[in-house]
Amino acid sequence: MEFMGKIIAVDIGGTHLRAALYEPEVTKPIIHKRIRTHADEPGVYGRMEALIESIWPKDGNVAAIGVASPGPLDPHTGYILKTPNIREWHNFPLGPNLTKHFKIPAFVDNDANLAALGEWRFGAGKGHHHLLFLTISTGVGGGVITDDHLLQGYHGLATELGHTLLDPKGPLCSCGFAGHLESYSSGPAIVKFVLGELEAGSHSSIKPSKNLTARVVAEAAMQGDKLAISAYQRAGDYLGMAVANFLLSFDPSIVVFGGGVSQVGSLLFDPFHSSLIKRIFHPRYLENLKIDMAALGDDAGLLGALALAQISV
Ligand SMILES: [Zn+2]
């Protein structure tokens, strides 16, 4: 495949807007800039437009813009339905506005889908045709590549995997429903579980605090704290249950984990593996299945947006 023009990739993060200009077929940007998002202040779109203009090449040869945005959004139309951290974007025509202003195609998808696409094209999933990506941090996000295609769905809302229902009587999720994967395995879910157990009288080296983080719980677990260990055991157990479900839907050859919580290693992944093995519908799903960590780090959004523009233009 040959791409005629350069690509501009944009990553809309909660704290930073990042934009980078790429030559065809090169993943090291010619130029890369980032500014504060100031998500709760008006004018996010204007700041983004100015950021893109500031890296626009002198020769003007840009083939497309790819954007990784928080969702939910419609990748088919480029509309952001609503996004909790940029409140002024309600049914916001992000893709159409960019196309109108810069007079080139602009493609938009959510950050988890694009991290999946980026890992498949440039990272841990290179060479695989069927990939499941899960990011576990403040929330749980997912993306799926199947037969070398990013699964988007009819409404563009496919693979909201963090909101997979595991127990309707489970803890409250950030979305308002109960018992979703995110309500067991995200960082805040781990913290919430520990605080609840402390309140119920569990003994632990952890002191109840509003500033408690999943990282602090992980450190206590590594020191042998039983409550902290059980918090990660529970998170890993439900994660294994969820992935057992995902495998029978998507049957990937690789599962890639990103996000801060997945950095804790065996603390989460030992219980994850035993849960997955115990619950998998058929052992065949696990044959030659690779489980790996994301390789693109902070650049996942940008490189995913680059990949989206490359395959769409
Ligand atoms: Zn949810």
Residues whose N, C-alpha, C, O or C-beta is under 5 A from the ligand:
A	BS01	ZN	G162 H163 C173 S174 C175 H180
